[in-house]
Amino acid sequence: MRQDMRAIQLVWLSRTGLTNLNSGEGGSNLVDIKKFRYGGQEFPYVSGQAMRFYLKEAIRRHLKPEEACVPDEQGETCGRIAECVLCDLFGFMWTERAERRGEGRSHVRTSPVKVSPAIGLQPLDATMTMDFLTRRPRGTIIEAGEEEEARSIVNVELAVNIYKVGICVDVMRVGREEELIDLVGAEKARRRFPIRSVQLRDYVDESERVRRIALLLDAIKDFSDYSKQARLLTDFTPDFLLIALQNNYSHRLQKAIELQGDGTARVNVERLRQIIAEAKEDMLIVDNKPALWAGIIDGIVENAEEVRQALEEAGVPILTPREAINAVKRILESA
């Protein structure tokens, strides 16, 4: 892996079928969609916690049992960076048990993988419907005077939408952890207090760091363990993707893909051009070009030709989403 690689950044759009990817608080007879309000309208979203869970489960499918722990009853994980791929990539917080009360110590690792909520970009009033779910078990006996429908019918909110998602990988901290050190030097002897700093400690070797990042990239291509798929099957993987290798840790590329805000599925092409131009200074140079790739599936956005033209003018290779991720994997694994 190139030593000047500091971040891998992805931002994408995904068009879903009629589904409920992440339920809100709801009620006894309502399974609602998580929503936020903007400009007087409601939009759906999938929480960052849910997105992280989906990615974890996709990675777990490709690991041996001893390579990925499961949270305990308190929701705490093992915290073994060297042995547990998921604790390394997604961080942890657990409390060391002490024999005497009040002497416990917390252990925290900040996740090297930063994940945004999946934000719906089209208003719900034009895309949502209500479905009816019956949940009466076979053989249930309804007593006289009871209302069967009141007990067995559940309202489920469903919607079709285009979601925007972002991920940024802090490459330098995968397989590593910061630790405090005392700086040694002539000045130290003349100071009353020691001079302290931090340095990164390696828990795994370079090849394992590359493997773990590659597992995450593969998960983005294939993650599928989102909610309600038994009867509301849909695909939530990238349909329009930008992916970049960066020599500076920055989230600027996250603003590159936006819809025009008029209720259509048209990308704001001028915003796309401006953000790509700004983000290029943070990118690695591969084959004498900025390390940025695009992946597009036809039929996702209405002005796809304008988008392709803007990307070609910016010198961005246009592939499918899976091919774009694979291009990054090849560079990651070959350098």
Backbone torsions as a table, in degrees:
resi	resn	phi	psi	omega
1	MET	NA	137.5	-179.3
2	ARG	-61.8	135.0	-176.3
3	GLN	-74.4	-16.2	178.5
4	ASP	-92.5	7.0	178.3
5	MET	-82.7	119.0	-178.7
6	ARG	-107.6	-27.6	-175.8
7	ALA	-154.2	150.0	168.0
8	ILE	-119.1	123.3	-174.6
9	GLN	-122.2	137.1	178.3
10	LEU	-132.0	142.9	169.6
11	VAL	-142.8	137.1	-175.4
12	TRP	-151.1	162.6	170.6
13	LEU	-110.3	144.9	175.6
14	SER	-139.1	126.3	176.1
15	ARG	-94.3	126.2	-178.9
16	THR	-101.9	163.9	168.5
17	GLY	-82.8	-169.2	-179.7
18	LEU	-72.8	110.4	-172.8
19	THR	-160.4	177.0	174.7
20	ASN	-133.6	94.8	-171.4
21	LEU	-77.4	-23.8	-175.9
22	ASN	-157.9	109.8	-174.9
23	SER	-79.4	151.7	175.4
24	GLY	-89.6	-153.9	-177.5
25	GLU	-71.5	-36.3	175.1
26	GLY	59.5	-149.9	179.7
27	GLY	-162.4	-172.5	-174.8
28	SER	-63.3	-30.5	-178.9
29	ASN	-123.8	24.5	-179.9
30	LEU	-140.3	126.8	170.4
31	VAL	-110.2	102.1	-173.5
32	ASP	-95.8	174.1	175.5
33	ILE	-98.4	138.9	174.1
34	LYS	-63.2	134.3	-173.7
35	LYS	-135.1	155.3	167.0
36	PHE	-133.4	158.1	-179.1
37	ARG	-109.8	136.8	176.9
38	TYR	-149.7	128.8	178.9
39	GLY	61.1	30.9	178.4
40	GLY	79.5	8.4	179.3
41	GLN	-125.1	156.9	178.2
42	GLU	-100.1	138.7	178.5
43	PHE	-129.5	149.5	176.8
44	PRO	-82.2	158.8	170.9
45	TYR	-151.6	160.3	173.9
46	VAL	-116.5	125.7	-172.7
47	SER	-62.8	154.9	175.2
48	GLY	-61.5	-33.7	177.8
49	GLN	-63.4	-42.0	178.2
50	ALA	-65.8	-41.6	179.2
51	MET	-61.0	-41.5	178.2
52	ARG	-63.5	-40.1	178.6
53	PHE	-62.0	-44.3	-179.8
54	TYR	-59.9	-43.4	-179.6
55	LEU	-67.7	-41.2	178.2
56	LYS	-58.6	-45.6	-178.1
57	GLU	-66.1	-34.6	176.9
58	ALA	-66.1	-39.5	177.8
59	ILE	-68.3	-41.5	-177.5
60	ARG	-57.4	-32.6	-179.7
61	ARG	-59.3	-23.5	-175.2
62	HIS	-107.4	11.8	-177.4
63	LEU	-114.8	155.1	169.7
64	LYS	-73.2	154.1	-178.7
65	PRO	-54.1	-36.4	-177.2
66	GLU	-76.9	-5.3	-179.6
67	GLU	-95.3	-4.6	-177.2
68	ALA	-150.5	117.2	-178.9
69	CYS	-82.0	171.6	175.1
70	VAL	-119.6	134.3	180.0
71	PRO	-56.5	147.4	177.8
72	ASP	-83.6	-168.1	-176.2
73	GLU	-63.6	-25.4	177.1
74	GLN	-90.8	4.3	-179.2
75	GLY	79.4	11.6	-178.4
76	GLU	-92.8	144.4	-179.9
77	THR	-106.3	178.4	-170.0
78	CYS	-72.5	-31.4	179.1
79	GLY	74.5	19.2	-179.8
80	ARG	-95.5	96.5	-175.4
81	ILE	-62.0	-40.6	-176.0
82	ALA	-68.7	-36.7	-173.5
83	GLU	-98.7	-30.4	-171.3
84	CYS	-105.9	112.2	-178.3
85	VAL	-63.1	-41.1	-176.4
86	LEU	-70.4	-38.9	176.7
87	CYS	-65.8	-33.7	177.0
88	ASP	-67.3	-52.5	-173.4
89	LEU	-73.0	-37.6	-170.9
90	PHE	-110.5	2.9	175.4
91	GLY	75.6	178.8	-178.5
92	PHE	-164.9	166.3	170.2
93	MET	-148.4	117.7	178.2
94	TRP	-141.8	156.5	-175.8
95	THR	-107.0	127.0	176.6
96	GLU	-75.0	123.1	-178.0
97	ARG	-72.4	136.9	179.3
98	ALA	-115.8	150.7	179.3
99	GLU	-66.7	-38.3	-179.9
100	ARG	-102.9	140.5	-176.4
101	ARG	-62.1	138.8	177.2
102	GLY	89.7	-1.6	-178.0
103	GLU	-107.8	11.6	177.8
104	GLY	-66.2	155.1	-178.6
105	ARG	-130.4	133.3	-179.2
106	SER	-88.7	140.4	175.9
107	HIS	-117.7	123.3	-174.1
108	VAL	-129.0	136.0	171.2
109	ARG	-126.5	123.0	175.9
110	THR	-73.7	133.9	-176.1
111	SER	-64.8	127.4	172.4
112	PRO	-69.9	-16.4	-179.7
113	VAL	-102.4	110.9	179.2
114	LYS	-96.1	127.5	-174.0
115	VAL	-125.5	131.1	177.3
116	SER	-88.1	159.0	165.1
117	PRO	-61.5	155.2	173.5
118	ALA	-88.9	113.9	-172.3
119	ILE	-100.6	122.6	173.8
120	GLY	-69.0	134.3	-174.6
121	LEU	-103.2	-4.6	178.3
122	GLN	-117.0	137.8	-175.4
123	PRO	-59.9	144.7	-177.7
124	LEU	-69.6	-26.6	-176.6
125	ASP	-64.5	-17.6	179.3
126	ALA	-105.2	-3.8	-172.2
127	THR	-130.4	-4.5	-171.6
128	MET	-104.6	148.8	173.4
129	THR	-138.7	173.9	179.3
130	MET	-117.1	130.5	177.9
131	ASP	-112.4	158.1	179.0
132	PHE	-113.6	125.8	179.8
133	LEU	-112.8	130.2	174.6
134	THR	-100.6	134.2	-176.2
135	ARG	-128.2	25.0	176.8
136	ARG	-79.6	120.2	179.9
137	PRO	-64.2	150.8	177.2
138	ARG	-58.6	133.8	177.2
139	GLY	89.1	-0.1	179.5
140	THR	-63.5	133.8	179.4
141	ILE	-98.9	123.2	179.2
142	ILE	-91.8	119.3	-179.6
143	GLU	-71.9	157.0	179.3
144	ALA	-60.0	135.1	178.5
145	GLY	88.7	-9.3	178.8
146	GLU	-85.6	145.1	177.1
147	GLU	-91.0	109.7	-176.7
148	GLU	-62.1	-43.9	-175.4
149	GLU	-63.0	-37.5	-177.6
150	ALA	-64.6	-26.1	-176.6
151	ARG	-92.8	-23.8	-168.9
152	SER	-114.5	-16.0	-177.2
153	ILE	-93.7	131.5	176.4
154	VAL	-124.1	136.2	175.8
155	ASN	-88.8	130.5	-178.9
156	VAL	-123.3	123.7	176.9
157	GLU	-82.0	130.3	178.9
158	LEU	-127.8	151.3	179.6
159	ALA	-153.6	152.1	167.8
160	VAL	-102.1	135.2	-179.0
161	ASN	-159.2	170.3	171.9
162	ILE	-111.2	120.7	-176.5
163	TYR	-106.0	144.4	173.8
164	LYS	-108.0	132.3	-177.5
165	VAL	-132.7	148.0	177.1
166	GLY	-137.9	145.6	175.9
167	ILE	-139.1	139.4	173.0
168	CYS	-133.5	127.3	-178.3
169	VAL	-102.6	121.0	174.9
170	ASP	-80.6	88.6	-169.7
171	VAL	-58.8	-39.0	-176.0
172	MET	-62.1	-23.4	-175.1
173	ARG	-103.7	2.1	174.2
174	VAL	-73.4	125.3	-178.5
175	GLY	74.5	10.1	-178.3
176	ARG	-135.8	164.1	176.8
177	GLU	-146.2	144.5	176.8
178	GLU	-73.9	139.2	173.4
179	GLU	-135.5	149.2	-179.6
180	LEU	-74.1	142.7	175.0
181	ILE	-135.7	152.6	172.2
182	ASP	-95.5	126.2	179.8
183	LEU	-78.2	133.4	-179.0
184	VAL	-103.6	133.4	178.9
185	GLY	179.4	175.0	-177.6
186	ALA	-63.6	-33.6	-177.9
187	GLU	-66.4	-28.9	-173.9
188	LYS	-59.9	-38.9	-177.4
189	ALA	-66.0	-24.9	-177.0
190	ARG	-93.5	-1.6	-178.3
191	ARG	-102.9	148.2	179.9
192	ARG	-73.0	-36.4	-178.1
193	PHE	-114.0	148.8	179.1
194	PRO	-67.9	151.3	176.2
195	ILE	-91.0	123.2	-175.6
196	ARG	-118.3	150.3	175.7
197	SER	-147.9	-168.5	178.1
198	VAL	-129.8	153.0	172.7
199	GLN	-142.6	159.7	-179.5
200	LEU	-87.3	131.0	176.5
201	ARG	-105.9	129.5	178.7
202	ASP	-79.2	129.6	174.2
203	TYR	-103.5	-22.2	177.1
204	VAL	-136.5	165.3	-179.3
205	ASP	-81.9	177.1	-173.9
206	GLU	-62.6	-41.1	-178.2
207	SER	-64.5	-36.1	178.1
208	GLU	-72.0	-35.2	175.3
209	ARG	-61.2	-44.3	178.4
210	VAL	-62.6	-43.6	-179.5
211	ARG	-60.3	-41.2	-177.9
212	ARG	-67.8	-40.1	176.8
213	ILE	-65.7	-40.0	178.1
214	ALA	-63.3	-37.3	176.4
215	LEU	-60.9	-40.8	177.9
216	LEU	-64.6	-44.2	179.6
217	LEU	-63.0	-39.3	176.1
218	ASP	-64.2	-37.0	179.1
219	ALA	-63.8	-37.0	179.0
220	ILE	-64.6	-33.8	177.6
221	LYS	-69.9	-29.2	-165.4
222	ASP	-127.9	1.2	-172.5
223	PHE	-61.5	141.0	-171.4
224	SER	-151.4	-0.8	-174.6
225	ASP	-88.7	43.0	176.0
226	TYR	-83.8	172.3	-168.7
227	SER	-74.5	157.0	171.4
228	LYS	62.1	31.0	-178.2
229	GLN	-83.7	-11.2	180.0
230	ALA	-61.1	-34.9	-179.9
231	ARG	-131.8	0.8	179.3
232	LEU	-128.8	49.1	-175.1
233	LEU	-59.2	132.5	175.3
234	THR	-152.1	171.8	176.3
235	ASP	-112.1	131.1	-175.9
236	PHE	-120.9	13.2	-179.6
237	THR	-81.6	166.8	-172.8
238	PRO	-60.4	137.8	173.6
239	ASP	-111.1	-34.4	173.5
240	PHE	-132.1	115.2	-168.6
241	LEU	-129.2	141.5	164.2
242	LEU	-119.2	132.4	179.0
243	ILE	-136.5	134.8	-174.2
244	ALA	-137.4	149.2	169.0
245	LEU	-103.4	130.6	-171.8
246	GLN	-124.2	145.0	173.9
247	ASN	-94.8	3.4	177.4
248	ASN	-138.3	138.5	179.9
249	TYR	-80.3	110.5	-176.1
250	SER	-151.1	148.1	178.3
251	HIS	-104.0	14.2	-171.0
252	ARG	-58.9	-36.0	-175.9
253	LEU	-63.5	-17.7	-178.6
254	GLN	-60.1	-23.9	-177.7
255	LYS	-91.0	5.5	-173.6
256	ALA	-71.8	-34.1	-174.2
257	ILE	-109.7	113.5	175.7
258	GLU	-141.8	147.3	171.2
259	LEU	-82.9	164.7	-173.2
260	GLN	-71.9	-15.0	177.0
261	GLY	85.7	12.2	-180.0
262	ASP	-104.6	16.0	179.8
263	GLY	87.0	-7.4	178.7
264	THR	-91.4	176.4	176.9
265	ALA	-103.5	45.2	-180.0
266	ARG	-102.7	126.7	179.3
267	VAL	-74.9	142.1	174.4
268	ASN	-74.7	97.0	-172.4
269	VAL	-69.6	-36.1	179.8
270	GLU	-65.3	-41.6	174.9
271	ARG	-60.2	-41.8	179.5
272	LEU	-58.5	-47.3	-179.5
273	ARG	-61.5	-45.7	-175.3
274	GLN	-65.0	-44.8	-177.1
275	ILE	-69.8	-39.3	176.8
276	ILE	-61.0	-42.6	179.5
277	ALA	-61.5	-40.2	179.4
278	GLU	-71.3	-41.7	-174.5
279	ALA	-72.9	-18.6	-176.4
280	LYS	-59.6	-31.8	-177.8
281	GLU	-69.0	-15.3	177.8
282	ASP	-94.5	-1.3	-171.3
283	MET	-96.2	149.9	170.7
284	LEU	-65.6	160.4	173.8
285	ILE	-105.4	120.7	179.4
286	VAL	-126.5	123.8	-177.2
287	ASP	55.2	41.1	177.3
288	ASN	64.8	22.3	177.9
289	LYS	-136.2	153.0	174.4
290	PRO	-59.4	140.5	-174.9
291	ALA	-80.2	74.3	179.4
292	LEU	-134.9	131.7	178.9
293	TRP	-128.9	150.2	175.6
294	ALA	-118.4	146.6	174.0
295	GLY	-129.6	126.2	-175.3
296	ILE	-133.5	134.3	169.5
297	ILE	-107.0	132.8	-178.3
298	ASP	-62.5	148.0	174.7
299	GLY	89.2	3.3	-178.7
300	ILE	-87.6	-45.0	178.2
301	VAL	-118.2	153.0	-173.3
302	GLU	-77.8	-28.4	-179.2
303	ASN	-107.9	48.2	-176.4
304	ALA	-58.4	-37.2	-179.0
305	GLU	-66.0	-40.4	176.0
306	GLU	-61.7	-41.8	-180.0
307	VAL	-63.2	-45.7	179.0
308	ARG	-60.7	-40.8	-179.8
309	GLN	-64.0	-42.8	179.2
310	ALA	-63.7	-39.8	179.1
311	LEU	-68.2	-40.5	178.5
312	GLU	-64.1	-40.5	178.4
313	GLU	-63.3	-31.6	179.4
314	ALA	-85.0	-0.3	179.1
315	GLY	75.0	26.8	-178.3
316	VAL	-94.9	121.3	176.4
317	PRO	-62.0	136.9	-178.4
318	ILE	-110.5	117.4	-179.1
319	LEU	-127.1	-165.8	165.4
320	THR	-86.5	161.9	-180.0
321	PRO	-55.5	-43.2	-179.8
322	ARG	-65.4	-40.7	178.9
323	GLU	-65.4	-36.7	179.6
324	ALA	-64.9	-42.9	177.8
325	ILE	-65.7	-40.2	178.8
326	ASN	-64.6	-33.1	177.4
327	ALA	-63.2	-41.2	177.6
328	VAL	-67.5	-40.8	178.4
329	LYS	-59.8	-40.6	-179.3
330	ARG	-62.5	-42.1	178.1
331	ILE	-67.3	-41.7	179.8
332	LEU	-60.1	-43.1	-173.8
333	GLU	-85.6	-16.6	-176.3
334	SER	-98.0	-23.0	-174.6
335	ALA	-74.9	NA	NA
